[in-house]
């Protein structure tokens, strides 16, 4: 993602300084027509971990997805007690 330099695929590993983003592909969705797959879309997640409930990335991530034409939604917002972080999770899908 172009919204931050602290972006990691599947895991951030180690003790990363927030805010940071973790993303991954975890499935797909197929559209069938004429007894064959006509379209395939990947699906995945983008997780933002931050200490700041007003972090600019909270708005920048959906804006970047929108600009790229990616279908997405905010799936959850959670407070991670053990790390003292706010965790935002977006789900996305694109062909």
HELIX and SHEET records of a PDB file:
HELIX    1   1 UNK A   57  UNK A   67  1                                  11    
SHEET    1   A 5 UNK A   7  UNK A   9  0                                        
SHEET    2   A 5 UNK A  20  UNK A  33  1                                        
SHEET    3   A 5 UNK A  36  UNK A  50 -1                                        
SHEET    4   A 5 UNK A  85  UNK A  94 -1                                        
SHEET    5   A 5 UNK A  71  UNK A  80 -1                                        
END                                                                             
